[in-house]
Amino acid sequence: MALLVDGVLLLAGLALWIRSCSEGDDVWILFLRGLAAVAVAVVVFGHGQMLVELLLLAAALALPSVTRIERSGRTLP
């Protein structure tokens, strides 16, 4: 089970890193790459509250991209 969770975290980190490469906003890129680094650090440095980390990474992957927000015409608060 731990191997499966590690694999999911590594895939989530990779997905966040790839998603950051297609963004145009520097701050958003830094945020996504920071989340990717946290996902990899959890795998490398220990196994704490895996359920919490998985839920947070799922939420991070579900965040809308800046490009999609700009296309929809909504303004950021």
C-alpha positions in Angstrom: 0.0 0.0 0.0 2.8 2.4 0.8 4.3 1.8 -2.6 1.0 2.7 -4.3 0.8 5.9 -2.2 4.4 6.8 -3.1 3.6 6.2 -6.8 0.5 8.4 -6.6 2.5 11.2 -4.9 5.3 11.0 -7.5 2.8 11.1 -10.4 1.0 14.1 -8.7 4.3 15.9 -8.4 5.1 15.2 -12.0 1.7 16.3 -13.2 2.1 19.6 -11.2 5.5 20.2 -12.7 4.3 19.6 -16.2 1.3 21.8 -15.6 3.6 24.6 -14.4 5.5 24.5 -17.7 2.4 25.5 -19.6 1.4 28.5 -17.4 2.2 32.1 -18.1 2.2 33.6 -14.6 5.5 33.5 -12.8 3.9 33.4 -9.3 1.6 30.5 -10.3 4.5 28.6 -11.8 6.5 29.0 -8.6 3.4 27.9 -6.5 2.9 24.7 -8.6 6.5 23.8 -8.6 6.6 24.3 -4.8 3.7 21.8 -4.5 5.5 19.4 -6.8 8.6 19.7 -4.6 6.5 19.0 -1.5 5.0 15.9 -3.1 8.4 14.5 -3.9 9.8 15.5 -0.4 7.0 13.5 1.3 8.0 10.4 -0.6 11.7 10.9 0.0 11.7 12.1 3.6 9.0 10.1 5.3 5.5 8.8 5.6 3.5 11.1 7.7 -0.2 11.8 7.3 -0.5 10.3 3.7 -4.3 10.8 3.5 -3.9 14.5 4.2 -1.2 15.0 1.6 -3.1 13.1 -1.0 -6.2 15.2 -0.4 -4.2 18.4 -0.6 -2.5 17.3 -3.8 -5.8 16.4 -5.3 -7.1 19.8 -4.4 -4.0 21.4 -6.0 -4.5 19.5 -9.2 -8.1 20.6 -9.3 -7.2 24.3 -9.1 -8.1 26.2 -12.3 -5.2 27.5 -14.5 -4.7 31.3 -14.9 -5.2 30.9 -18.7 -8.6 29.3 -18.2 -9.7 32.1 -15.7 -8.6 34.8 -18.2 -10.5 33.1 -21.0 -13.7 32.9 -19.0 -13.6 36.7 -18.3 -13.7 36.4 -14.6 -11.5 38.6 -12.5 -9.4 37.3 -9.6 -10.3 38.7 -6.2 
